[in-house]
Amino acid sequence: MCIRDSVHTAVVDVSDREAVYAHRDEVLLHFGRADVVINNAGVALSDTVQDTSYEDFEWLMGINFWGVVYGTKAFLDHMIERDDGVIVNISSVFGLMGVPTQSAYNASKFAVRGFTEALRQELSGTNVLATSVHPGGIKTNIIRNGRMHVNTISARRSVDTMVDDFERGARTTAPEAARTILDGVAARSPRILIGQDAQMIDAMVRLFPSTYDGALKTATKAIRKLNGK
């Protein structure tokens, strides 16, 4: 029997393609259909290009990029057959701009953005939408649970200091971010920016596509001054 109004939870390793497809089968068996798929799992890594190990690159890309690909392709045929549905792929403001020591994370989030924008064009003429989401600072444990190789960071800050700085600057809560995403899905928006910081970064990159790094440094110094740091 199909139970459409209940909650079904599962623990899934999104970097494992077989696990994702098995989860797809469970979801369709339980609910009968999938209307919205949100590929949200992500991990953080701080290191220079020179010092980032191949193992760390593969770990991050397996979750941040391949997890999105697996989650998308697992449900895409189902949505196309029904000619209805929304695929929501979480990129980042780091999918809009490059940041030192974030090369792996940048690569994954730029990849998610490009993958989603290409898919959206492929779905033109159907009732299936692919949208990319670009959050700014969201109050989550992504930094605390990430791989922060502080010895290679120029400021040589402790992980606790990095976490404190992130949480101080992250002004959007997870429930607020979720509401923005759901509002964007309801409006069938092709791109969703979350937070004033995301809107500022998006505008800055558009205005200064090749020199935004200088503008970003100036803005960061101003923010730290306002925060008394």
C-alpha contacts under 8 A as a table, 3 or more apart, distances in Angstrom:
res1	aa1	res2	aa2	distance
2	C	29	L	6.96
2	C	30	H	5.62
2	C	31	F	5.67
2	C	32	G	6.09
3	I	6	S	6.29
3	I	30	H	6.03
3	I	31	F	5.66
3	I	32	G	7.96
4	R	30	H	7.29
4	R	31	F	4.80
4	R	32	G	7.30
8	H	27	V	7.75
8	H	30	H	7.67
10	A	23	H	7.76
12	V	19	A	6.38
12	V	20	V	6.69
12	V	23	H	7.28
13	D	16	D	5.54
13	D	19	A	6.50
13	D	20	V	7.20
14	V	17	R	6.90
14	V	19	A	7.12
14	V	20	V	5.91
14	V	41	A	7.42
14	V	62	G	7.91
14	V	63	I	6.08
14	V	66	W	7.75
14	V	67	G	4.68
14	V	68	V	7.93
14	V	70	Y	7.41
14	V	71	G	7.51
15	S	62	G	4.91
15	S	63	I	4.98
15	S	66	W	6.13
15	S	67	G	5.04
15	S	70	Y	7.89
16	D	19	A	5.30
16	D	20	V	6.38
16	D	67	G	7.73
17	R	20	V	5.16
17	R	21	Y	6.31
17	R	67	G	7.84
17	R	70	Y	5.89
18	E	21	Y	5.20
18	E	22	A	6.09
19	A	22	A	5.06
19	A	23	H	6.16
20	V	23	H	5.03
20	V	24	R	6.25
20	V	70	Y	6.60
20	V	71	G	6.48
20	V	74	A	7.19
21	Y	24	R	4.86
21	Y	25	D	6.37
21	Y	70	Y	7.71
21	Y	71	G	7.91
21	Y	74	A	5.67
22	A	25	D	5.13
22	A	26	E	6.40
23	H	26	E	4.98
23	H	27	V	6.16
24	R	27	V	5.13
24	R	28	L	6.23
24	R	74	A	6.43
24	R	75	F	6.84
25	D	28	L	5.28
25	D	29	L	6.05
26	E	29	L	5.12
26	E	30	H	6.02
27	V	30	H	5.14
27	V	31	F	5.91
27	V	32	G	7.40
27	V	33	R	7.55
27	V	34	A	7.49
28	L	31	F	5.32
28	L	32	G	4.62
28	L	33	R	5.16
28	L	34	A	6.70
29	L	32	G	5.51
31	F	34	A	7.35
33	R	78	H	7.90
34	A	37	V	7.01
34	A	75	F	7.54
34	A	78	H	7.80
34	A	79	M	7.36
34	A	85	G	7.24
35	D	79	M	7.56
35	D	84	D	7.05
35	D	85	G	4.64
35	D	86	V	6.40
36	V	85	G	5.67
36	V	86	V	4.79
36	V	87	I	5.89
36	V	88	V	7.38
37	V	71	G	7.73
37	V	72	T	7.62
37	V	75	F	7.67
37	V	86	V	6.41
37	V	87	I	4.91
37	V	88	V	5.97
38	I	87	I	6.13
38	I	88	V	4.57
38	I	89	N	5.97
38	I	90	I	7.51
39	N	67	G	7.40
39	N	68	V	5.50
39	N	71	G	6.27
39	N	72	T	7.53
39	N	87	I	7.79
39	N	88	V	6.14
39	N	89	N	4.97
39	N	90	I	6.15
40	N	68	V	7.75
40	N	89	N	6.60
40	N	90	I	5.30
41	A	63	I	6.77
41	A	64	N	6.63
41	A	67	G	7.37
42	G	60	L	7.87
42	G	63	I	6.03
42	G	64	N	4.94
42	G	142	I	7.65
43	V	60	L	6.30
43	V	63	I	7.07
43	V	64	N	6.68
43	V	142	I	6.08
43	V	145	N	7.64
43	V	146	G	5.94
44	A	60	L	7.26
44	A	105	Y	6.55
44	A	142	I	6.09
44	A	143	I	6.10
44	A	145	N	7.59
44	A	146	G	4.56
44	A	147	R	6.29
44	A	148	M	7.82
45	L	56	D	7.81
45	L	60	L	7.40
45	L	102	Q	6.81
45	L	104	A	7.12
45	L	105	Y	6.53
45	L	146	G	5.61
45	L	147	R	4.71
45	L	148	M	5.69
45	L	149	H	7.67
46	S	101	T	5.18
46	S	102	Q	5.56
46	S	147	R	6.44
46	S	148	M	4.90
46	S	149	H	5.80
46	S	150	V	7.44
46	S	153	I	7.74
47	D	51	D	6.35
47	D	52	T	5.56
47	D	101	T	4.53
47	D	102	Q	6.54
47	D	103	S	7.74
47	D	148	M	7.11
47	D	149	H	5.68
47	D	150	V	7.51
47	D	152	T	6.01
47	D	153	I	6.70
48	T	51	D	5.28
48	T	52	T	5.86
48	T	100	P	7.07
48	T	101	T	4.47
48	T	102	Q	7.21
48	T	103	S	7.09
48	T	152	T	6.52
48	T	153	I	7.42
49	V	52	T	5.39
49	V	101	T	7.01
49	V	103	S	6.29
49	V	104	A	7.88
51	D	152	T	7.30
52	T	56	D	6.52
52	T	57	F	6.99
53	S	56	D	5.24
53	S	57	F	6.43
54	Y	57	F	5.03
54	Y	58	E	6.10
55	E	58	E	5.15
55	E	59	W	6.06
56	D	59	W	5.02
56	D	60	L	6.18
57	F	60	L	5.38
57	F	61	M	6.04
57	F	104	A	5.94
58	E	61	M	5.16
58	E	62	G	5.77
59	W	62	G	5.26
59	W	63	I	6.72
60	L	63	I	5.47
60	L	64	N	5.86
60	L	65	F	7.83
60	L	104	A	7.14
60	L	105	Y	7.24
60	L	108	S	7.70
61	M	64	N	5.13
61	M	65	F	5.02
61	M	66	W	6.26
61	M	104	A	7.54
61	M	108	S	5.91
62	G	65	F	6.00
62	G	66	W	4.92
62	G	67	G	6.23
63	I	66	W	5.83
63	I	67	G	4.81
63	I	68	V	7.61
64	N	67	G	5.84
64	N	68	V	6.60
64	N	105	Y	7.96
64	N	108	S	5.86
64	N	109	K	7.29
64	N	112	V	7.99
65	F	68	V	5.25
65	F	69	V	6.40
65	F	108	S	5.35
65	F	109	K	7.34
65	F	111	A	6.84
65	F	112	V	6.13
66	W	69	V	4.86
66	W	70	Y	5.98
67	G	70	Y	5.22
67	G	71	G	6.00
68	V	71	G	5.14
68	V	72	T	5.97
68	V	89	N	6.59
68	V	112	V	7.20
69	V	72	T	5.18
69	V	73	K	6.06
70	Y	73	K	5.33
70	Y	74	A	5.82
71	G	74	A	5.32
71	G	75	F	6.71
72	T	75	F	5.73
72	T	76	L	5.83
72	T	87	I	6.77
73	K	76	L	4.96
73	K	77	D	7.21
74	A	77	D	7.36
75	F	78	H	5.39
75	F	79	M	6.41
76	L	79	M	5.21
76	L	80	I	6.13
77	D	80	I	5.10
77	D	81	E	6.01
78	H	81	E	5.24
78	H	82	R	6.33
79	M	82	R	5.08
79	M	83	D	5.69
79	M	84	D	5.47
79	M	85	G	5.54
79	M	128	V	6.64
80	I	83	D	4.64
80	I	84	D	6.66
80	I	126	T	7.69
80	I	128	V	6.64
82	R	85	G	7.99
83	D	126	T	6.22
83	D	127	N	5.31
83	D	128	V	6.05
84	D	126	T	7.74
84	D	127	N	4.95
84	D	128	V	4.95
85	G	127	N	6.87
85	G	128	V	4.85
85	G	129	L	6.50
86	V	128	V	5.66
86	V	129	L	4.76
86	V	130	A	5.85
86	V	131	T	7.54
86	V	185	V	7.19
87	I	128	V	7.76
87	I	129	L	6.19
87	I	130	A	4.71
87	I	131	T	6.34
88	V	130	A	5.98
88	V	131	T	5.07
88	V	132	S	6.01
88	V	133	V	7.11
89	N	112	V	6.97
89	N	113	R	7.96
89	N	116	T	6.94
89	N	130	A	7.56
89	N	131	T	6.30
89	N	132	S	5.00
89	N	133	V	6.18
90	I	112	V	7.42
90	I	132	S	5.88
90	I	133	V	4.74
90	I	134	H	6.55
90	I	135	P	7.89
91	S	94	F	7.58
91	S	95	G	5.87
91	S	109	K	4.82
91	S	110	F	7.22
91	S	112	V	5.70
91	S	113	R	5.97
91	S	132	S	6.19
91	S	133	V	5.39
91	S	134	H	5.19
91	S	135	P	7.37
92	S	95	G	5.00
92	S	96	L	7.19
92	S	109	K	6.02
92	S	133	V	6.63
92	S	134	H	3.98
92	S	135	P	5.02
92	S	136	G	6.70
93	V	96	L	5.11
93	V	97	M	6.61
93	V	134	H	5.10
93	V	135	P	5.86
93	V	136	G	5.67
93	V	198	A	5.97
93	V	201	I	7.03
93	V	202	D	7.47
94	F	97	M	5.16
94	F	98	G	6.19
94	F	99	V	7.25
94	F	105	Y	7.38
94	F	106	N	5.35
94	F	109	K	6.27
94	F	110	F	7.27
94	F	134	H	7.99
95	G	98	G	7.61
95	G	106	N	5.87
95	G	107	A	7.68
95	G	108	S	7.76
95	G	109	K	4.41
95	G	110	F	4.14
95	G	111	A	7.64
95	G	112	V	7.66
95	G	113	R	6.41
95	G	134	H	7.24
96	L	110	F	6.85
96	L	201	I	7.88
96	L	202	D	6.88
96	L	205	V	7.23
97	M	106	N	7.61
97	M	205	V	6.92
98	G	102	Q	7.37
98	G	103	S	7.28
98	G	106	N	6.08
99	V	102	Q	5.47
99	V	103	S	7.05
99	V	106	N	7.33
99	V	213	D	7.97
100	P	103	S	6.81
101	T	153	I	6.97
102	Q	105	Y	5.24
102	Q	106	N	5.71
103	S	106	N	4.98
103	S	107	A	5.92
104	A	107	A	5.05
104	A	108	S	6.30
105	Y	108	S	5.19
105	Y	109	K	6.20
106	N	109	K	5.22
106	N	110	F	5.91
107	A	110	F	5.33
107	A	111	A	6.00
108	S	111	A	5.03
108	S	112	V	6.22
109	K	112	V	4.97
109	K	113	R	6.23
110	F	113	R	5.08
110	F	114	G	6.21
111	A	114	G	5.17
111	A	115	F	5.90
112	V	115	F	5.11
112	V	116	T	6.00
112	V	132	S	7.67
113	R	116	T	5.25
113	R	117	E	6.10
113	R	132	S	6.05
114	G	117	E	5.17
114	G	118	A	6.09
115	F	118	A	5.35
115	F	119	L	6.20
116	T	119	L	5.00
116	T	120	R	6.04
116	T	130	A	6.09
116	T	131	T	6.45
116	T	132	S	6.11
117	E	120	R	5.06
117	E	121	Q	6.49
117	E	130	A	7.40
117	E	131	T	7.40
117	E	132	S	7.39
118	A	121	Q	5.31
118	A	122	E	6.37
119	L	122	E	4.94
119	L	123	L	6.22
119	L	130	A	6.47
120	R	123	L	5.16
120	R	124	S	6.54
120	R	129	L	6.16
120	R	130	A	4.89
120	R	131	T	7.08
120	R	190	P	7.80
121	Q	124	S	5.18
123	L	126	T	5.62
123	L	127	N	7.81
123	L	128	V	6.31
123	L	129	L	6.75
123	L	130	A	7.78
126	T	129	L	7.88
129	L	188	R	7.16
129	L	190	P	7.55
130	A	190	P	6.80
131	T	188	R	7.99
131	T	189	S	6.73
131	T	190	P	4.57
131	T	191	R	5.46
131	T	192	I	7.38
132	S	190	P	6.64
132	S	191	R	5.08
132	S	192	I	6.35
133	V	181	I	7.52
133	V	191	R	5.90
133	V	192	I	4.66
133	V	193	L	6.06
133	V	194	I	7.52
134	H	191	R	7.65
134	H	192	I	6.07
134	H	193	L	4.91
134	H	194	I	6.17
134	H	198	A	6.90
135	P	138	I	7.00
135	P	177	A	7.68
135	P	193	L	5.81
135	P	194	I	4.45
135	P	195	G	6.64
135	P	198	A	6.07
136	G	170	A	7.48
136	G	172	T	7.96
136	G	193	L	7.77
136	G	194	I	5.96
136	G	195	G	5.77
136	G	196	Q	7.68
136	G	197	D	5.57
136	G	198	A	4.60
137	G	166	F	7.37
137	G	167	E	7.98
137	G	169	G	6.56
137	G	170	A	4.03
137	G	171	R	6.37
137	G	172	T	6.44
137	G	195	G	7.48
137	G	197	D	7.31
137	G	198	A	7.98
138	I	170	A	5.03
138	I	171	R	6.55
138	I	172	T	4.94
138	I	173	T	5.65
138	I	174	A	6.24
138	I	177	A	7.40
139	K	167	E	6.12
139	K	170	A	5.48
139	K	171	R	7.00
139	K	172	T	6.18
139	K	173	T	5.13
139	K	174	A	6.21
140	T	143	I	7.80
140	T	173	T	7.80
140	T	174	A	6.96
141	N	144	R	5.11
141	N	145	N	5.94
142	I	145	N	5.32
142	I	146	G	5.86
143	I	146	G	4.97
143	I	147	R	7.90
143	I	148	M	7.70
143	I	162	M	7.77
143	I	163	V	6.04
143	I	166	F	7.56
144	R	159	V	7.62
144	R	160	D	7.93
144	R	163	V	5.98
148	M	159	V	6.61
149	H	152	T	6.13
149	H	153	I	7.24
150	V	153	I	5.14
150	V	156	R	5.63
150	V	157	R	6.34
150	V	158	S	6.49
150	V	159	V	6.84
151	N	154	S	7.97
151	N	156	R	5.86
152	T	156	R	7.07
153	I	156	R	5.12
153	I	157	R	7.34
157	R	161	T	6.20
157	R	162	M	6.66
158	S	161	T	5.19
158	S	162	M	6.37
159	V	162	M	4.99
159	V	163	V	6.13
160	D	163	V	5.04
160	D	164	D	6.08
161	T	164	D	5.01
161	T	165	D	6.08
162	M	165	D	5.17
162	M	166	F	6.12
163	V	166	F	5.09
163	V	167	E	6.07
164	D	167	E	5.21
164	D	168	R	6.01
165	D	168	R	5.16
165	D	169	G	6.21
166	F	169	G	5.21
166	F	170	A	5.94
167	E	170	A	5.01
167	E	171	R	7.81
168	R	171	R	7.32
170	A	173	T	7.82
171	R	195	G	7.66
172	T	176	E	6.30
172	T	177	A	6.64
172	T	194	I	8.00
172	T	195	G	6.28
173	T	176	E	5.19
173	T	177	A	6.25
174	A	177	A	5.00
174	A	178	A	6.12
175	P	178	A	4.99
175	P	179	R	6.21
176	E	179	R	5.14
176	E	180	T	6.33
177	A	180	T	5.14
177	A	181	I	6.27
177	A	194	I	6.27
177	A	195	G	7.88
178	A	181	I	5.10
178	A	182	L	6.19
179	R	182	L	5.12
179	R	183	D	6.05
180	T	183	D	5.09
180	T	184	G	6.12
180	T	192	I	7.84
180	T	194	I	6.68
181	I	184	G	5.00
181	I	185	V	6.16
181	I	192	I	6.87
181	I	194	I	7.93
182	L	185	V	4.95
182	L	186	A	6.13
183	D	186	A	5.08
183	D	187	A	6.22
184	G	187	A	5.02
184	G	188	R	5.87
184	G	189	S	5.20
184	G	192	I	6.27
185	V	188	R	4.75
185	V	189	S	6.26
186	A	189	S	7.89
189	S	192	I	6.55
193	L	198	A	5.84
193	L	199	Q	6.30
194	I	197	D	7.90
194	I	198	A	5.86
194	I	199	Q	7.40
195	G	198	A	5.31
195	G	199	Q	6.58
196	Q	199	Q	5.02
196	Q	200	M	6.11
197	D	200	M	5.03
197	D	201	I	6.12
198	A	201	I	5.14
198	A	202	D	6.02
199	Q	202	D	5.13
199	Q	203	A	6.20
200	M	203	A	5.19
200	M	204	M	6.07
201	I	204	M	4.94
201	I	205	V	6.08
202	D	205	V	5.36
202	D	206	R	6.28
203	A	206	R	5.11
203	A	207	L	6.14
204	M	207	L	5.12
204	M	208	F	5.83
204	M	209	P	7.69
204	M	212	Y	6.35
204	M	215	A	7.62
205	V	208	F	5.14
205	V	209	P	4.87
205	V	210	S	7.94
205	V	212	Y	5.77
206	R	209	P	5.57
207	L	212	Y	8.00
208	F	211	T	5.21
208	F	212	Y	4.93
209	P	212	Y	6.00
210	S	213	D	7.93
211	T	214	G	5.92
211	T	215	A	7.06
212	Y	215	A	4.98
212	Y	216	L	5.91
213	D	216	L	4.99
213	D	217	K	6.26
214	G	217	K	5.19
214	G	218	T	6.40
215	A	218	T	5.15
215	A	219	A	6.21
216	L	219	A	5.07
216	L	220	T	6.04
217	K	220	T	5.07
217	K	221	K	6.21
218	T	221	K	5.27
218	T	222	A	6.32
219	A	222	A	5.10
219	A	223	I	6.22
220	T	223	I	5.14
220	T	224	R	6.21
221	K	224	R	5.16
221	K	225	K	6.14
222	A	225	K	5.07
222	A	226	L	6.26
223	I	226	L	5.09
223	I	227	N	6.24
224	R	227	N	4.95
224	R	228	G	6.21
224	R	229	K	5.08
225	K	228	G	5.03
225	K	229	K	5.51
226	L	229	K	7.56
